[in-house]
Amino acid sequence: MSLQIPSSNEILVNKILIGLVLGALALANFGQVRAQEEKQEELRQVVRVQEENQEGKAKELIVGEIFGAKEFRLQCATCHGSEGKGNGPIAQSLKSPPPDLTTLTKRHDGRFPIDYVIMVIDGREMMSTHGTREMPIWGERYSEEFAGTGISGFLVRTRIFELIYFLLKIQSPVSEP
């Protein structure tokens, strides 16, 4: 039996999962956010489901995977497509085509660019190299949604990390050099 050292993406996923679990717990106690009752029910049903596959490896379904996929489907798929490939129903009507989000890791030398993705999704700190912005500024929208909670900053980051967890799950494999 040999010790396996986790890759940087695996470590990143684990850190995000910890944040998602904490965020999911905060959301579960929040109760005033739209659709919160639905999320609470999902949370009770799927906090962590583990099954043993034929090789004996645990297969996990995580809260962030469900919430992130749902948020992506509701807010991002019209531009980026249901699979994140940049081919959503309104993609052709945009000035700039939406990027293929399944190749983020490939396009950044095999490392998922988490800082960049956070800035793009949040959008409140505009990057001069990004040019004009057709993409909604989700940080503002989420801040308005969670206003008055006393923990809106935490909930905004949690929502963004849910999306990032989903994006990590849809990355195309990166071939070894």
PLY file of the C-alpha trace (Angstrom):
ply
format ascii 1.0
element vertex 177
property float x
property float y
property float z
element edge 176
property int vertex1
property int vertex2
end_header
0.00 0.00 0.00
1.55 3.28 -1.08
0.80 6.75 0.20
-0.88 8.90 -2.44
-0.17 12.61 -2.35
-3.24 14.57 -3.38
-2.93 16.84 -6.39
-3.31 20.59 -6.01
-6.78 20.36 -7.59
-7.79 17.67 -5.06
-6.60 19.88 -2.20
-8.49 22.81 -3.69
-11.65 20.70 -3.98
-11.32 19.63 -0.35
-10.93 23.23 0.81
-13.95 24.27 -1.23
-15.98 21.37 0.18
-15.26 22.51 3.73
-16.43 26.01 2.82
-19.51 24.62 1.10
-20.50 22.52 4.08
-20.14 25.56 6.36
-22.05 27.68 3.86
-24.76 25.05 3.48
-25.19 24.98 7.24
-25.46 28.79 7.29
-27.99 28.70 4.46
-29.95 25.95 6.19
-30.35 28.21 9.25
-31.06 31.35 7.27
-34.69 30.81 6.24
-35.35 34.26 4.70
-33.61 33.72 1.37
-35.77 32.93 -1.65
-36.15 29.19 -2.21
-34.52 28.50 1.15
-37.10 25.94 2.17
-36.34 23.99 -1.00
-32.60 24.11 -0.28
-33.17 22.96 3.31
-35.09 19.94 2.07
-32.31 19.12 -0.43
-29.74 19.54 2.33
-31.56 17.08 4.60
-31.75 14.55 1.78
-28.24 14.78 0.34
-25.75 16.23 2.81
-23.50 13.30 2.08
-24.38 10.09 0.29
-21.71 7.46 0.10
-21.81 4.22 -1.84
-19.13 1.65 -2.38
-18.41 0.97 -6.03
-16.87 -2.26 -7.33
-13.32 -1.07 -6.61
-14.30 -0.20 -3.02
-13.84 3.54 -3.50
-16.34 5.84 -1.87
-18.49 7.79 -4.28
-19.75 11.01 -2.75
-22.53 13.37 -3.66
-21.88 16.70 -1.99
-24.22 19.58 -1.23
-22.16 22.03 -3.30
-22.45 19.80 -6.33
-26.23 19.96 -6.17
-26.60 23.64 -5.31
-23.85 24.67 -7.73
-25.39 22.69 -10.58
-28.80 24.16 -9.85
-27.46 27.72 -9.69
-25.51 27.18 -12.91
-28.61 25.83 -14.66
-30.74 28.76 -13.46
-28.27 31.63 -13.89
-25.45 30.65 -16.25
-26.71 28.10 -18.78
-28.54 30.64 -20.97
-25.13 31.98 -22.05
-22.67 29.19 -21.24
-24.92 26.25 -22.16
-26.16 23.46 -19.91
-22.76 21.73 -20.06
-20.72 24.94 -19.75
-19.30 24.80 -23.27
-20.26 28.37 -24.22
-23.14 27.36 -26.45
-26.20 28.56 -24.54
-29.38 29.67 -26.31
-28.44 33.38 -26.24
-24.69 32.95 -26.80
-24.86 34.04 -30.46
-26.62 37.29 -29.57
-23.76 38.42 -27.29
-20.97 40.74 -28.47
-18.32 38.28 -27.26
-18.97 34.54 -27.21
-19.06 33.04 -23.72
-16.01 30.88 -22.98
-16.05 27.12 -22.74
-15.95 26.70 -18.96
-15.03 23.03 -19.20
-11.52 23.99 -20.35
-10.56 26.44 -17.59
-8.00 24.06 -16.11
-6.59 23.16 -19.55
-6.23 26.82 -20.50
-4.35 27.59 -17.27
-1.57 25.00 -17.48
-3.42 22.24 -15.64
-4.38 24.33 -12.59
-7.91 25.53 -11.95
-7.66 29.37 -11.79
-9.76 29.83 -8.65
-8.78 33.45 -7.93
-9.59 34.50 -11.48
-12.90 32.60 -11.48
-13.94 34.19 -8.17
-13.22 37.67 -9.56
-15.13 37.00 -12.78
-18.20 35.53 -11.06
-18.27 38.14 -8.31
-17.61 40.96 -10.78
-17.53 43.76 -8.22
-13.80 44.29 -8.75
-13.54 44.87 -12.48
-10.32 43.77 -14.11
-9.02 46.26 -16.68
-7.84 43.42 -18.92
-11.32 41.91 -18.94
-12.73 44.75 -21.06
-16.42 45.53 -21.05
-18.65 43.17 -19.19
-21.71 41.46 -20.61
-21.78 38.95 -17.77
-23.96 39.93 -14.79
-22.19 41.10 -11.64
-23.25 38.22 -9.42
-21.57 39.62 -6.31
-23.99 42.57 -6.36
-27.01 40.41 -7.14
-26.19 37.95 -4.36
-25.48 40.81 -1.93
-28.94 42.22 -2.63
-30.49 38.78 -2.21
-28.84 38.26 1.19
-29.15 41.87 2.42
-30.25 42.22 6.03
-29.00 38.79 7.11
-25.96 40.02 8.99
-23.88 37.42 7.18
-24.42 38.48 3.58
-20.69 38.52 2.74
-20.34 34.93 3.91
-23.44 33.84 1.98
-22.24 35.57 -1.21
-18.90 33.73 -1.00
-20.71 30.47 -0.32
-22.90 30.87 -3.41
-19.82 31.65 -5.53
-17.99 28.62 -4.12
-20.99 26.44 -4.95
-20.64 27.53 -8.57
-16.88 26.98 -8.47
-17.34 23.48 -7.12
-19.68 22.76 -10.01
-17.15 24.21 -12.48
-14.41 21.99 -11.02
-16.62 18.96 -11.60
-17.16 19.75 -15.31
-13.50 20.31 -16.22
-12.24 18.35 -19.22
-9.38 16.00 -18.41
-5.94 17.57 -18.76
-3.55 15.32 -20.64
-0.13 14.76 -19.12
2.81 16.36 -21.03
0 1
1 2
2 3
3 4
4 5
5 6
6 7
7 8
8 9
9 10
10 11
11 12
12 13
13 14
14 15
15 16
16 17
17 18
18 19
19 20
20 21
21 22
22 23
23 24
24 25
25 26
26 27
27 28
28 29
29 30
30 31
31 32
32 33
33 34
34 35
35 36
36 37
37 38
38 39
39 40
40 41
41 42
42 43
43 44
44 45
45 46
46 47
47 48
48 49
49 50
50 51
51 52
52 53
53 54
54 55
55 56
56 57
57 58
58 59
59 60
60 61
61 62
62 63
63 64
64 65
65 66
66 67
67 68
68 69
69 70
70 71
71 72
72 73
73 74
74 75
75 76
76 77
77 78
78 79
79 80
80 81
81 82
82 83
83 84
84 85
85 86
86 87
87 88
88 89
89 90
90 91
91 92
92 93
93 94
94 95
95 96
96 97
97 98
98 99
99 100
100 101
101 102
102 103
103 104
104 105
105 106
106 107
107 108
108 109
109 110
110 111
111 112
112 113
113 114
114 115
115 116
116 117
117 118
118 119
119 120
120 121
121 122
122 123
123 124
124 125
125 126
126 127
127 128
128 129
129 130
130 131
131 132
132 133
133 134
134 135
135 136
136 137
137 138
138 139
139 140
140 141
141 142
142 143
143 144
144 145
145 146
146 147
147 148
148 149
149 150
150 151
151 152
152 153
153 154
154 155
155 156
156 157
157 158
158 159
159 160
160 161
161 162
162 163
163 164
164 165
165 166
166 167
167 168
168 169
169 170
170 171
171 172
172 173
173 174
174 175
175 176
